[in-house]
Amino acid sequence: FNEELILDWFVQITLALKHVHDRKVLHRDIKSQNVFLTRDGCAKLGDFGISKVLNT
């Protein structure tokens, strides 16, 4: 994988985490096995099995 593609995935993952955190959800299991790549190059954050919703 080239550097530009990896950087794009990093940005996508970071934006996904911001989206989740803005909704008061903690993923609690961020690791490479929980990042999924689509055929068209999108990075998806998955496995929210141990996530936690924070009280407001």
N, CA, C and O atoms as CSV, one atom per row, in Angstrom:
chain,resi,resn,atom,element,x,y,z
A,1,PHE,N,N,0.849,-1.183,0.000
A,1,PHE,CA,C,0.000,0.000,0.000
A,1,PHE,C,C,0.885,1.233,0.000
A,1,PHE,O,O,1.919,1.275,0.666
A,2,ASN,N,N,0.463,2.232,-0.755
A,2,ASN,CA,C,1.276,3.441,-0.790
A,2,ASN,C,C,0.915,4.366,0.376
A,2,ASN,O,O,-0.140,4.233,0.996
A,3,GLU,N,N,1.810,5.293,0.648
A,3,GLU,CA,C,1.675,6.195,1.789
A,3,GLU,C,C,0.399,7.035,1.716
A,3,GLU,O,O,-0.251,7.263,2.736
A,4,GLU,N,N,0.045,7.489,0.533
A,4,GLU,CA,C,-1.151,8.323,0.370
A,4,GLU,C,C,-2.421,7.548,0.739
A,4,GLU,O,O,-3.313,8.091,1.392
A,5,LEU,N,N,-2.501,6.306,0.331
A,5,LEU,CA,C,-3.661,5.475,0.641
A,5,LEU,C,C,-3.756,5.203,2.141
A,5,LEU,O,O,-4.843,5.259,2.717
A,6,ILE,N,N,-2.636,4.913,2.764
A,6,ILE,CA,C,-2.616,4.666,4.204
A,6,ILE,C,C,-3.024,5.921,4.966
A,6,ILE,O,O,-3.771,5.837,5.941
A,7,LEU,N,N,-2.548,7.066,4.537
A,7,LEU,CA,C,-2.933,8.328,5.169
A,7,LEU,C,C,-4.428,8.577,5.009
A,7,LEU,O,O,-5.074,9.060,5.939
A,8,ASP,N,N,-4.981,8.258,3.857
A,8,ASP,CA,C,-6.421,8.409,3.628
A,8,ASP,C,C,-7.207,7.519,4.589
A,8,ASP,O,O,-8.201,7.960,5.166
A,9,TRP,N,N,-6.775,6.287,4.763
A,9,TRP,CA,C,-7.444,5.386,5.714
A,9,TRP,C,C,-7.358,5.942,7.131
A,9,TRP,O,O,-8.329,5.890,7.885
A,10,PHE,N,N,-6.188,6.476,7.490
A,10,PHE,CA,C,-6.004,7.050,8.821
A,10,PHE,C,C,-6.989,8.193,9.056
A,10,PHE,O,O,-7.606,8.273,10.119
A,11,VAL,N,N,-7.135,9.064,8.080
A,11,VAL,CA,C,-8.077,10.185,8.194
A,11,VAL,C,C,-9.500,9.660,8.338
A,11,VAL,O,O,-10.259,10.157,9.170
A,12,GLN,N,N,-9.868,8.668,7.543
A,12,GLN,CA,C,-11.214,8.097,7.636
A,12,GLN,C,C,-11.477,7.509,9.020
A,12,GLN,O,O,-12.552,7.710,9.585
A,13,ILE,N,N,-10.511,6.790,9.562
A,13,ILE,CA,C,-10.670,6.189,10.890
A,13,ILE,C,C,-10.776,7.276,11.954
A,13,ILE,O,O,-11.597,7.177,12.866
A,14,THR,N,N,-9.954,8.305,11.839
A,14,THR,CA,C,-9.996,9.411,12.789
A,14,THR,C,C,-11.342,10.116,12.750
A,14,THR,O,O,-11.899,10.441,13.799
A,15,LEU,N,N,-11.873,10.357,11.557
A,15,LEU,CA,C,-13.188,10.997,11.438
A,15,LEU,C,C,-14.298,10.097,11.974
A,15,LEU,O,O,-15.264,10.584,12.562
A,16,ALA,N,N,-14.163,8.794,11.775
A,16,ALA,CA,C,-15.155,7.860,12.323
A,16,ALA,C,C,-15.141,7.910,13.846
A,16,ALA,O,O,-16.199,7.912,14.475
A,17,LEU,N,N,-13.961,7.949,14.438
A,17,LEU,CA,C,-13.867,8.042,15.896
A,17,LEU,C,C,-14.433,9.354,16.409
A,17,LEU,O,O,-15.094,9.376,17.448
A,18,LYS,N,N,-14.188,10.436,15.707
A,18,LYS,CA,C,-14.763,11.723,16.108
A,18,LYS,C,C,-16.282,11.656,16.067
A,18,LYS,O,O,-16.952,12.137,16.981
A,19,HIS,N,N,-16.824,11.067,15.020
A,19,HIS,CA,C,-18.276,10.916,14.877
A,19,HIS,C,C,-18.852,10.129,16.061
A,19,HIS,O,O,-19.858,10.526,16.649
A,20,VAL,N,N,-18.210,9.027,16.396
A,20,VAL,CA,C,-18.667,8.185,17.505
A,20,VAL,C,C,-18.544,8.936,18.832
A,20,VAL,O,O,-19.475,8.921,19.638
A,21,HIS,N,N,-17.414,9.588,19.063
A,21,HIS,CA,C,-17.202,10.316,20.313
A,21,HIS,C,C,-18.154,11.496,20.442
A,21,HIS,O,O,-18.610,11.802,21.544
A,22,ASP,N,N,-18.458,12.156,19.345
A,22,ASP,CA,C,-19.425,13.264,19.383
A,22,ASP,C,C,-20.794,12.788,19.855
A,22,ASP,O,O,-21.593,13.579,20.355
A,23,ARG,N,N,-21.060,11.509,19.695
A,23,ARG,CA,C,-22.333,10.920,20.127
A,23,ARG,C,C,-22.201,10.218,21.474
A,23,ARG,O,O,-23.050,9.416,21.862
A,24,LYS,N,N,-21.107,10.543,22.181
A,24,LYS,CA,C,-20.862,10.040,23.542
A,24,LYS,C,C,-20.720,8.521,23.613
A,24,LYS,O,O,-21.175,7.894,24.569
A,25,VAL,N,N,-20.091,7.938,22.601
A,25,VAL,CA,C,-19.837,6.501,22.587
A,25,VAL,C,C,-18.325,6.276,22.583
A,25,VAL,O,O,-17.593,6.891,21.807
A,26,LEU,N,N,-17.876,5.385,23.463
A,26,LEU,CA,C,-16.474,4.969,23.478
A,26,LEU,C,C,-16.376,3.581,22.865
A,26,LEU,O,O,-17.088,2.667,23.282
A,27,HIS,N,N,-15.513,3.418,21.894
A,27,HIS,CA,C,-15.361,2.128,21.211
A,27,HIS,C,C,-14.715,1.100,22.140
A,27,HIS,O,O,-15.223,-0.014,22.269
A,28,ARG,N,N,-13.627,1.449,22.774
A,28,ARG,CA,C,-12.904,0.649,23.768
A,28,ARG,C,C,-12.170,-0.570,23.222
A,28,ARG,O,O,-11.693,-1.393,24.003
A,29,ASP,N,N,-12.069,-0.708,21.906
A,29,ASP,CA,C,-11.332,-1.853,21.348
A,29,ASP,C,C,-10.754,-1.503,19.977
A,29,ASP,O,O,-10.913,-2.251,19.012
A,30,ILE,N,N,-10.081,-0.354,19.910
A,30,ILE,CA,C,-9.496,0.083,18.643
A,30,ILE,C,C,-8.238,-0.742,18.368
A,30,ILE,O,O,-7.276,-0.709,19.135
A,31,LYS,N,N,-8.267,-1.471,17.274
A,31,LYS,CA,C,-7.111,-2.240,16.815
A,31,LYS,C,C,-7.318,-2.542,15.337
A,31,LYS,O,O,-8.421,-2.391,14.811
A,32,SER,N,N,-6.267,-2.962,14.686
A,32,SER,CA,C,-6.339,-3.168,13.233
A,32,SER,C,C,-7.394,-4.206,12.841
A,32,SER,O,O,-7.989,-4.105,11.768
A,33,GLN,N,N,-7.630,-5.193,13.692
A,33,GLN,CA,C,-8.621,-6.225,13.374
A,33,GLN,C,C,-10.050,-5.685,13.358
A,33,GLN,O,O,-10.954,-6.340,12.839
A,34,ASN,N,N,-10.259,-4.493,13.923
A,34,ASN,CA,C,-11.592,-3.895,13.965
A,34,ASN,C,C,-11.768,-2.770,12.950
A,34,ASN,O,O,-12.734,-2.010,13.016
A,35,VAL,N,N,-10.839,-2.670,12.021
A,35,VAL,CA,C,-10.959,-1.732,10.902
A,35,VAL,C,C,-11.133,-2.571,9.641
A,35,VAL,O,O,-10.316,-3.439,9.336
A,36,PHE,N,N,-12.204,-2.297,8.923
A,36,PHE,CA,C,-12.537,-3.069,7.729
A,36,PHE,C,C,-12.422,-2.178,6.509
A,36,PHE,O,O,-12.826,-1.016,6.543
A,37,LEU,N,N,-11.875,-2.715,5.434
A,37,LEU,CA,C,-11.692,-1.962,4.197
A,37,LEU,C,C,-12.666,-2.474,3.147
A,37,LEU,O,O,-12.762,-3.677,2.903
A,38,THR,N,N,-13.389,-1.541,2.527
A,38,THR,CA,C,-14.323,-1.914,1.476
A,38,THR,C,C,-13.571,-2.045,0.159
A,38,THR,O,O,-12.416,-1.635,0.045
A,39,ARG,N,N,-14.232,-2.613,-0.817
A,39,ARG,CA,C,-13.611,-2.779,-2.144
A,39,ARG,C,C,-13.271,-1.443,-2.799
A,39,ARG,O,O,-12.344,-1.359,-3.606
A,40,ASP,N,N,-14.029,-0.389,-2.446
A,40,ASP,CA,C,-13.774,0.921,-3.048
A,40,ASP,C,C,-12.855,1.795,-2.194
A,40,ASP,O,O,-12.765,3.001,-2.426
A,41,GLY,N,N,-12.171,1.201,-1.207
A,41,GLY,CA,C,-11.143,1.925,-0.466
A,41,GLY,C,C,-11.597,2.662,0.769
A,41,GLY,O,O,-10.843,3.475,1.305
A,42,CYS,N,N,-12.807,2.408,1.241
A,42,CYS,CA,C,-13.291,3.062,2.457
A,42,CYS,C,C,-12.911,2.234,3.678
A,42,CYS,O,O,-13.007,1.006,3.670
A,43,ALA,N,N,-12.481,2.925,4.720
A,43,ALA,CA,C,-12.191,2.273,5.992
A,43,ALA,C,C,-13.429,2.373,6.871
A,43,ALA,O,O,-14.006,3.450,7.023
A,44,LYS,N,N,-13.835,1.248,7.446
A,44,LYS,CA,C,-15.013,1.188,8.313
A,44,LYS,C,C,-14.574,0.700,9.684
A,44,LYS,O,O,-13.790,-0.241,9.802
A,45,LEU,N,N,-15.088,1.349,10.712
A,45,LEU,CA,C,-14.803,0.955,12.083
A,45,LEU,C,C,-15.872,-0.026,12.532
A,45,LEU,O,O,-17.065,0.253,12.411
A,46,GLY,N,N,-15.454,-1.170,13.047
A,46,GLY,CA,C,-16.416,-2.196,13.435
A,46,GLY,C,C,-16.164,-2.750,14.816
A,46,GLY,O,O,-15.275,-2.288,15.532
A,47,ASP,N,N,-16.947,-3.735,15.186
A,47,ASP,CA,C,-16.897,-4.447,16.460
A,47,ASP,C,C,-17.071,-3.497,17.638
A,47,ASP,O,O,-16.115,-3.149,18.332
A,48,PHE,N,N,-18.307,-3.094,17.840
A,48,PHE,CA,C,-18.647,-2.231,18.965
A,48,PHE,C,C,-19.148,-3.058,20.152
A,48,PHE,O,O,-19.893,-2.557,20.994
A,49,GLY,N,N,-18.733,-4.332,20.214
A,49,GLY,CA,C,-19.227,-5.249,21.229
A,49,GLY,C,C,-18.968,-4.825,22.664
A,49,GLY,O,O,-19.790,-5.098,23.538
A,50,ILE,N,N,-17.844,-4.164,22.931
A,50,ILE,CA,C,-17.567,-3.719,24.297
A,50,ILE,C,C,-17.608,-2.193,24.410
A,50,ILE,O,O,-17.062,-1.617,25.350
A,51,SER,N,N,-18.259,-1.550,23.446
A,51,SER,CA,C,-18.354,-0.089,23.488
A,51,SER,C,C,-19.197,0.340,24.685
A,51,SER,O,O,-19.932,-0.461,25.263
A,52,LYS,N,N,-19.081,1.583,25.037
A,52,LYS,CA,C,-19.780,2.132,26.197
A,52,LYS,C,C,-20.392,3.462,25.808
A,52,LYS,O,O,-19.724,4.321,25.232
A,53,VAL,N,N,-21.685,3.628,26.129
A,53,VAL,CA,C,-22.361,4.908,25.932
A,53,VAL,C,C,-22.208,5.695,27.223
A,53,VAL,O,O,-22.566,5.216,28.299
A,54,LEU,N,N,-21.673,6.908,27.108
A,54,LEU,CA,C,-21.452,7.747,28.285
A,54,LEU,C,C,-22.737,8.443,28.699
A,54,LEU,O,O,-23.574,8.783,27.863
A,55,ASN,N,N,-22.877,8.647,29.987
A,55,ASN,CA,C,-24.016,9.422,30.488
A,55,ASN,C,C,-23.824,10.883,30.130
A,55,ASN,O,O,-22.699,11.383,30.110
A,56,THR,N,N,-24.919,11.564,29.849
A,56,THR,CA,C,-24.823,12.991,29.479
A,56,THR,C,C,-24.774,13.879,30.684
A,56,THR,O,O,-24.693,15.099,30.549
